[in-house]
Amino acid sequence: MKTAKKRDWVVEKFDSHEDLRCAQIRYWQEMPSSARTDAAWQLVVDFWKAKKNDLNELRLQRTVTRVR
């Protein structure tokens, strides 16, 4: 039998967009830098997929050059 992990949701009501903006800034500032980096990278990947681009193009590019 498969069991799903229950997620905890937090619902907040804000009086203005400025209050929402401040809460979002506080939320992301409380996250470790690795979580912010992972979230930013996921946005890049989602955007790349939406544009129907090849995900392999997101890898670091290596150029081979021979100098004599």
N, C-alpha and C positions, 0 to 999 in steps of 0.2 A: 504494500500500500504506500502510495506516494503522499507525503505531507508537504504542504507549502509553508514556508516561513512567513509568519505574520509580521508585517511592518508596522511601525509606530508612526502615525501621522500627527503633525502639529499644525493646527489651524489657528491663524492669527488674523485679527481684523485691524485695519489701519484707517486712520481718519484722513490721511492725505497721501499723495504719491511720495512726498518728501519723507514721511514716516516710513513708508515701505522701502524706499531707497536706502535710508539709514539702517534699517533692520537687515537688509540684504548685505550691505557693506560689513556690518558687524558679524553676520553669519560667516561670510567668506574669510574675514580676518581671523576668526576663531579656528578655522580649519588649518591643519598643517600644510606647509608649502607643497608637499608631495600630493595631497588631495587636490589642491588648486591646479597643480600642473596636470594631473590626470584628467580633471574636468576640462581644462583648456584643450588638451590633446584630443579628448573625445569630441569636442565641438569641431575641431579641424577635420577629424575623420568623418563625422556626420555630414559636414558641408561638402567634403570631397565626394562622398557617396551620392549625395543629392545632385551633384553636378555630373554624375555618372563617369567620373574619372577613374583611372586605374589606381588602386590603393598602393601598388608597388612604387608608384611615382613619389609617394610620400617618404620613401626611404632615403637615407643619405646617399647622395650621388658620388660616385668615384670617377675621377677622370684619370686617364693614363696619359702621361706625357713623357716623351723621351727627349732629353736635352743632350746635345753633343758639344 
